[in-house]
Amino acid sequence: MNVLAYLIPMALFLGTLGLTAFIWALKSGQFDDLDGAASRILFDDEDETPKKR
């Protein structure tokens, strides 16, 4: 039972740390443009030139 005295505060601390990191990511705009990154891979860059050998 003494182990619970260490595990419960540690779990609460890690949960709070994870929630804080998630809220920080939301406020910094990490999840703003989900469709842009997914469709960006489908288009070629126009400014690339083929390499000559």
N, C-alpha and C positions, 0 to 999 in steps of 0.2 A: 504493500500500500504506500510505502514511502516513495516509490517510483512515480506515482501519480502526482506527487507534489512538484516533481520536475517536469513531467510530460505535459500537464495541463497548461502551465504558463508558457512553455515552449511552443505548444500548438497555437495558443492564442497570439503569441508574438509573431509566429510565421504566417498565420492567417491575416493579421493586421498588416504585415509587411507586403503580402501579396495583394491585398485590397488597395493599399496605398500605391503600389506600382501600377495596378490596373487603372486607378483613377488618374494618376499622372499621365499614363499613356492616352487616356481619353481626352484630357485637357490639352495635351501637346499636339493633337491632331493625327495620331497614328492610325486611326480607323476612319478617316474622312472619306477617302476615295478608294473603295474596295473594287469597283468595277474597272477603274482606269488601269490598275496594275495587271488585272487579268486580261484585258484586251490589248495592252501595250505589246505583249509578246507576239501578237498576230501580225503586226505591221513591221515592214522592213524600214530601216533608216535610209533616207533618201541621200544623205551626204556621203555614204560610204562608196568608195571606188574599188573596183577589183584590183588585187595585187598583181603586179607584173613580175614575171620570173625571168 
